[in-house]
Amino acid sequence: MTEIKKIPATDEELGLMDAYWRAANYLSACQLYLL
């Protein structure tokens, strides 16, 4: 079985994921508003 090493996410990666989720939520809210 292959062992997968887990490393913590960097601050840059967490910032990028946060920005992605904020943009996705913003677009979803806009779509609901336009219905």
Summary of the structure (lengths in Angstrom):
residues: 35
radius of gyration: 16.1
end to end distance: 49.6
largest distance: 49.9
contacts: 48
relative contact order: 0.10
helix: 69%
strand: 0%
